[in-house]
Amino acid sequence: MVTKTEALYNALLSMKVVDFNEIVEKASRIIEATPSRRYIYRKYVDRLIKNGKLQRIRKGLYLVSPTLEEPERHIVDKLLIASKVRDEYYLGFHTALEYYGCASSFHNEAYICVKPRSRFDPFQYKRFSFKPVFVEDVTSQVEEKQYQGNEVRVSSKERTLIECIDRVQYAGGWEECVKSLEGLGGLNMEKLLDLLHRYRKDTLFRRVGYVLELLRERSAFYEHVDDQLLGKLEEQAKGPPRYLIHREKGPLNNRWRLYIPDDFEEKLRGI
């Protein structure tokens, strides 16, 4: 006869990573009652932890250990853990590039985009670091995706490109950013242009225009970046010249009104 503790474990197994609210929901169905959260923790969760069937990642977040028959389930999935840290969030920047399969390299960090009021302290589990990135909007151009039997929220491809260029430190730096964006296919340029207008940043129009012009020369995924689109971006490049990289001097790109460091494009040719 299967005990209620075993039944709860079996109900959680396919989820792989669970937060405490999900455990309470599953347990309530199995117990067929409305026990207190403390009771569920003491009666079931604590027992599953001691039996090695749940592993604590951080307070309120657990990895469901695999059965002996299915050890491959034990692979620690960074994106899955990141998706369970907050309810209002999205995976963005380099983490979104990894989700879309175009990141030039794999990073141990996961960037979880949240509003300031949903802040959390960065934490580590195994070799992975989980870090908040503060944003004002966690819904626009954020898509719900099925991943490893769970639902994750990821910035759209268009928002991913714009935000990586805007805050390149979260995309691995310029070389990693450009190399990764080369493989980000399927972008809707009208949607991208509309989204750019919402940011209302003159310098961001310039940076995106400059990078799209580079990518058109480097990747077949950007062959549909036409002169009309670049012209619309160029129209927004008003005002005095700006630095592509803060305070790094170089020749002025007249079209985009950006100072480009001397060796910037030379470095890109080598990647």
C-alpha positions as a printed Julia matrix, in Angstrom:
271×3 Matrix{Float64}:
  0.0    0.0     0.0
  1.36   3.42   -0.96
  1.62   5.79    1.99
  0.54   9.41    1.7
  4.18  10.47    1.91
  5.05   8.21   -1.03
  2.01   9.45   -2.95
  3.12  13.04   -2.43
  6.63  12.23   -3.62
  5.23  10.53   -6.74
  3.05  13.57   -7.45
  6.07  15.89   -7.21
  8.52  13.72   -9.12
  7.66  14.86  -12.63
  7.94  18.53  -11.61
 11.65  18.1   -10.74
 11.84  21.44   -8.9
  9.05  22.62   -6.6
  8.34  25.49   -4.28
  6.53  25.05   -0.99
  3.22  26.39   -2.34
  3.23  23.66   -4.98
  3.91  21.05   -2.31
  0.98  22.34   -0.23
 -1.32  22.18   -3.26
 -0.35  18.58   -4.08
 -0.48  17.5    -0.44
 -3.96  18.95    0.08
 -5.31  16.79   -2.75
 -3.69  13.64   -1.41
 -4.65  14.2     2.23
 -8.16  15.27    1.17
 -8.22  17.88    3.88
 -6.96  21.39    4.52
 -4.04  20.91    6.91
 -1.87  23.8     8.07
  1.29  24.6     6.17
  3.31  23.81    9.29
  1.68  20.38    9.51
  2.51  19.6     5.89
  6.13  20.6     6.43
  6.59  18.6     9.62
  4.59  15.55    8.54
  5.69  15.25    4.89
  8.35  17.66    3.69
 10.71  17.1     6.59
 10.35  13.34    6.16
 11.04  13.52    2.41
 14.15  15.61    3.06
 15.44  13.13    5.64
 14.78  10.27    3.17
 16.78  12.09    0.5
 13.77  12.46   -1.8
 13.73  16.26   -1.54
 16.84  18.41   -1.54
 16.61  21.93   -0.17
 17.85  24.52   -2.68
 16.91  27.51   -0.51
 14.09  28.33    1.88
 10.84  27.19    0.28
 12.46  25.71   -2.84
 13.32  22.04   -3.38
 14.83  19.68   -5.9
 12.88  16.43   -6.23
 15.41  13.61   -6.21
 15.01  10.9    -8.85
 14.08   7.31   -8.33
 16.86   4.75   -8.58
 15.27   3.58  -11.84
 15.53   7.07  -13.41
 18.82   8.63  -12.28
 18.88  10.96  -15.31
 16.18  13.01  -13.59
 18.81  14.15  -11.09
 20.42  16.61  -13.52
 20.27  20.04  -11.89
 18.54  22.38  -14.33
 19.5   26.02  -13.82
 16.58  27.45  -15.81
 14.03  25.34  -13.98
 15.31  26.44  -10.58
 15.37  30.07  -11.72
 11.74  29.85  -12.84
 10.58  28.93   -9.32
 12.19  31.72   -7.31
  9.41  34.31   -7.79
  5.89  34.27   -9.19
  6.25  37.62  -10.98
  9.42  37.34  -13.02
 10.95  36.46  -16.34
 14.23  34.88  -17.41
 16.18  37.49  -19.3
 19.49  38.6   -20.75
 22.1   35.82  -21.08
 19.73  33.34  -19.42
 17.15  34.02  -22.15
 19.84  33.6   -24.8
 20.6   30.2   -23.29
 16.91  29.29  -23.34
 16.73  30.18  -27.05
 19.8   28.03  -27.7
 21.96  30.78  -29.17
 24.26  31.7   -26.28
 27.86  31.58  -27.42
 28.91  30.07  -24.11
 27.21  28.55  -21.09
 27.27  30.62  -17.91
 26.79  29.43  -14.37
 24.74  32.54  -13.55
 20.97  32.75  -14.03
 19.4   36.19  -14.33
 15.88  36.45  -12.92
 14.19  39.73  -13.83
 11.9   41.04  -11.09
 10.44  44.31   -9.91
 12.35  45.95   -7.04
  9.59  45.04   -4.58
 10.13  41.35   -5.46
 13.84  41.5    -4.77
 15.65  38.5    -3.36
 19.18  37.97   -2.18
 21.45  36.29   -4.72
 22.03  32.67   -3.84
 24.05  29.71   -4.98
 23.15  26.08   -5.48
 25.77  23.6    -6.6
 27.84  25.46   -9.2
 25.05  27.86  -10.19
 24.45  31.43   -9.04
 20.98  32.98   -9.15
 20.82  36.75   -9.34
 18.0   39.29   -9.54
 17.95  41.98  -12.23
 15.56  44.8   -11.42
 13.09  45.92  -14.09
  9.9   47.97  -13.99
  7.83  45.74  -16.29
  7.64  41.95  -16.04
  4.77  41.4   -18.49
  5.38  43.24  -21.81
  6.94  40.96  -24.42
  7.27  38.15  -21.87
  6.24  34.73  -23.12
  5.12  31.63  -21.23
  6.92  28.54  -22.47
  6.7   24.84  -21.7
 10.03  23.6   -20.41
 10.92  20.28  -18.76
  7.27  19.66  -17.92
  6.9   23.08  -16.3
  5.95  26.57  -17.41
  8.68  29.21  -17.53
  8.46  32.91  -18.36
 11.07  34.21  -20.81
 11.56  37.59  -22.48
 10.56  37.52  -26.15
 13.35  37.38  -28.68
 12.81  41.06  -29.47
 12.97  42.12  -25.82
 15.96  39.86  -25.26
 17.94  41.55  -28.05
 17.07  45.06  -26.87
 17.81  44.39  -23.21
 21.09  42.61  -23.9
 22.28  45.63  -25.89
 20.95  48.06  -23.28
 22.55  46.34  -20.26
 25.29  44.38  -21.9
 26.91  43.48  -18.57
 24.14  40.9   -18.13
 24.79  39.45  -21.58
 28.41  38.52  -20.94
 29.95  41.71  -22.35
 29.98  43.0   -25.92
 31.83  40.15  -27.61
 29.67  37.46  -26.03
 26.55  39.52  -26.66
 27.14  40.03  -30.39
 28.28  36.47  -30.96
 25.18  35.11  -29.2
 22.78  37.45  -30.99
 24.1   36.15  -34.33
 22.18  32.95  -33.68
 18.96  34.53  -32.43
 16.75  33.83  -35.42
 13.08  34.57  -36.0
 13.01  38.2   -34.87
 10.02  40.32  -35.82
 11.52  43.68  -36.74
  8.25  45.6   -36.55
  7.69  44.28  -33.05
 11.26  45.19  -32.16
 10.83  48.74  -33.43
  7.58  49.16  -31.51
  9.21  47.91  -28.33
 12.17  50.25  -28.74
  9.84  53.25  -28.77
  8.56  52.22  -25.34
 12.03  52.52  -23.83
 12.34  56.14  -24.94
 16.13  56.02  -24.92
 17.9   57.87  -27.7
 21.18  56.03  -27.11
 19.42  52.66  -27.23
 18.09  53.38  -30.74
 21.66  54.1   -31.8
 23.13  50.99  -30.2
 20.45  48.69  -31.6
 20.81  50.24  -35.07
 24.57  49.85  -34.98
 24.4   46.24  -33.78
 21.72  45.27  -36.32
 23.88  46.71  -39.08
 26.77  44.58  -37.84
 24.6   41.48  -37.56
 23.24  41.91  -41.08
 26.78  41.47  -42.34
 27.57  38.55  -40.05
 24.48  36.32  -39.92
 21.86  34.96  -42.31
 19.3   35.38  -39.51
 19.45  39.14  -40.1
 19.15  39.29  -43.87
 15.68  40.78  -43.44
 17.1   43.84  -41.68
 16.5   46.25  -44.55
 17.57  49.83  -45.16
 14.07  51.07  -44.37
 14.24  49.65  -40.85
 17.74  51.0   -40.28
 16.55  54.35  -41.6
 13.75  54.44  -39.01
 16.28  53.73  -36.28
 18.66  56.34  -37.65
 15.9   58.97  -37.5
 15.88  58.55  -33.72
 19.67  59.05  -33.41
 19.45  62.72  -32.58
 21.44  64.9   -30.26
 25.16  64.96  -29.49
 27.41  61.93  -30.06
 27.5   59.24  -27.38
 29.9   56.48  -26.41
 29.07  52.9   -27.36
 31.02  51.86  -24.26
 31.04  54.35  -21.42
 34.01  56.72  -21.74
 35.9   54.47  -24.16
 37.1   56.76  -26.92
 37.33  55.94  -30.59
 36.33  57.21  -34.02
 32.81  58.55  -34.48
 30.36  56.44  -36.47
 28.52  59.25  -38.22
 25.4   57.25  -39.03
 24.73  56.2   -35.46
 26.45  59.13  -33.74
 28.42  56.72  -31.57
 32.08  56.71  -30.61
 33.24  53.16  -31.32
 36.42  51.97  -29.55
 39.35  51.52  -31.96
 39.59  47.75  -31.64
 35.87  46.97  -31.18
 35.08  45.63  -34.64
 38.52  44.08  -34.93
 37.81  41.97  -31.84
 34.47  40.91  -33.31
 36.14  39.66  -36.46
 37.99  37.13  -34.37
 34.87  35.53  -32.91
